[in-house]
Amino acid sequence: MGRTSTPILGIILLFCCLVSVSEAEYLKYKDPKQPLNVRIRDLLKRMTLEEKIGQMTQIERRVATPDVMKKYFIATKASAETWVQMVNGIQNGALSTRLGIPMIWGIDAVHGHNNVYNATIFPHNVGLGVTRQVYIHVPLDPVLIKKIGDATALEVRATGIHYVFAPCIAVCRDPRWGRCYESYSEDPQIVRAMTEIIPGLQGDIGSNSRKGVPFVAETCAKHYVGDGGTNKGINENDTMISYSELLSIHMPAYHDSIIKGVSTVMVSYSSWNGKKMHTNHELVTGYLKNKLRFRGFVISDSQGIDKITSPPHSNYSYSVQAGVSAGIDMIMVPFNFTEFIDELTSQVKNNIIPVSRIDDAVARILRVKFVMGLFENPLADLSLVNQLGSKLAREAVRKSLVLLKNGKSAEKPLLPLPKKTSKLLVAGSHADNLGYQCGGWTITWQGVGGNNLTEAEPGPSTITNVCAGSIQCVVILITGRPVVIQPYLSEIDALVAAWLPGTEGQGVTDLLFGDYGFTGKLARTWFKTVEPAPNECW
């Protein structure tokens, strides 16, 4: 606990001198022609305990410097904004260490590269889930979601990033969950189909690849497992269902993700029947790693091990032991990373956590780095810096809209609107607000808060004031989940669910004025009232 790392640094500098003297030494792990497992074993046997634990540590951009990467052998970092020069500068710090192990840089690109200026912001998953009709009659060819993955990967690579914390494959069973907008659907079969974004992000997996072995380090299936099924939709709460229900509702998309070569899996803050997922050895090691034969690495959520206890961080020694012993390979400790490094080092040296558990974790991390070619090409490709911006998002918006009502009767539809109408009033708090239209994971990760299933003010007042009388009224809902609209339905002539469409709002007008037809189909139940409670409906 709290020991200094200065003597270790002196030893590493000595090792650097020895290595430089014998430059002719053949290093198998640096030879891309060697088999994958040979490279992993060769590098692993050369690593000190401190170097291994460094690989298991993920920190945040604001504390990552070239000196920190060099001193603590850090494996990875996360960021809200990036530039190629910054990525390369910090990467060079990692490459200057004794063994030259490159870092892997991760970012929350959950609906496009949503933290970088001029990048494309796609609709959130709640909207993309309704686009499934694009491929429902063409099995194994979900064109749109795969294209979105490909476009996102290009923009991520253009800024030097190697790794995205996406897709979220939560099955949101209760719309009161504040992060329901990150879920494709309440239906596990729809969520399974949308995992086709993984080969879009990573590229199609090779025909000779083994099941469970990551293809390219691009994706992270999250949050394992049951995060969308918590009691009453409370975030980070307890999912209280049977084992068979867990496997049939929340697990199938993970099985599909592994088959498609997903590189990493992120553990959920939530619990299953009272047991924190960050401590659940049965599900993390027993089921994910052993039963499903996942060979990538498992990563904690941000400060996830701190939240094992209540209050968080109240017994950090226990949290480190429980999280690593459960099978978590890489730990997100965004800021106070030296405490984690010191604590884990102490536990290994005191035989609390066996070296074999550390070796398993590091081998998995190295496997991902070798497979993605990071040792051969560690620095950002400057030729991609002009690749930001994609016209695909407008198509995604068009195909994510759902027409809920059209006219006072089926015989007299209001949409499409005439393009040469003399007067058109646009009203509402979300009409000219890009932040509202993009939602969370854009300006801030939370976006605008709220756990209310009813239409919030000023929405109802706007409907009452604008739609009353003889004016023909189209209501467009910008929302991350279904909301109760029934009390206002009689005043509305046409009703469209636009979800959280992102930056390309012209996709909405494409449908309102008839350039394209509505094709979206609801992927969630739309409730007339908030009673009974949503979780009583399943």
Disulfide bonds with the S-S distance in Angstrom:
Cys172-Cys180 1.96
Cys467-Cys473 1.92
